[in-house]
Amino acid sequence: MARSMPEERDSQRTMQVVNHIRALIEDGTLQAGDKVPPEREFAHMLHISRASLRTGIGYLAAMGVMNVRHGVGTFVADGPAEFGKTSLSLMSALHGFQSWQMFEARIVIESQVAGLAAERGTDEHHAAMAEEVAEMFSLLDGPAEYLVHDVLFHRTISKASGNPILAAVIETITSALYEDRLQTVEYSTDMRESAEMHREIYRAIRLRDAQEARRLMREHLELARDAQKLEKHDEQRSEQTFSARKSAAVASVSQTS
């Protein structure tokens, strides 16, 4: 119980940020393209630390609600907010969708999207991908922060495909998988390999090699799927170890009482 309390508090602070921004969007205070208050001011308004605010903003950025422009500020995404819509994660809970099924759908669709991005991507898209790859390499020791830029990289590829319908489908699947991955990413052991694969995908897209982009994206997502399985296994093993130690400690106290 004691081990989960800090994580629970962090989750509550994150949702405090999410719910506050949601309310501002729903009542029209914040609209598409609007800039949110500076970090220090915003954190003071919410009575939370700047670190907690950054975590909440990162969550919203990964969900496609916020757009973080380095050195400029944080803005409400230009597209319509996803708040209030039935998410794939909720549909999964209702209808029994499995994580492997969502990954399979993502692999099939996003590998083709990468090929389209290689054919249609602009210099602006290429620059955005390069920036996200650089951020990933700078955050190899910060799995949760790394994951945000991982998601943003894939979102840029979807935009570069030039097909907003495919981009919306990928966004829905990625958002559902993101929430699941966020729970296990701290157990990841292949951050550098993942960053290298993202760089190779970027290079193929920049060179307009659609066939190679499709191949690399499929390979990357298949490895990501397998890695998440291992992360879940490690998470469960860690929880079991913690429970066993806690039980042993309780038993020891009872024997000495």
Buried (B, 14 or more C-beta within 10 A) or exposed (E): EEEEEEEEEBBEBBEBBBEBBBEBBEEEEBEEEEEBEEBEEBBEEBEBEEEBBBBBBBBBBBBBBBBBEEEEEBBBBEBEBBBEEEBBBEEBEEEEBEBEEBBBBBBEBBBBBBBBBBBBBEEEBBEBBBBBBEBBBEBEEBBBBBBBBBBBBBBBBBBBBBBEEBBBBBBBBBBBBBBBBBEBBBBBEBBEEBBBBBBBBBBBBBEEBBEBBBBBBBBBBBBBBEBBBBBBEBBEEEEEEEEEEEEEEEEEEEEEE
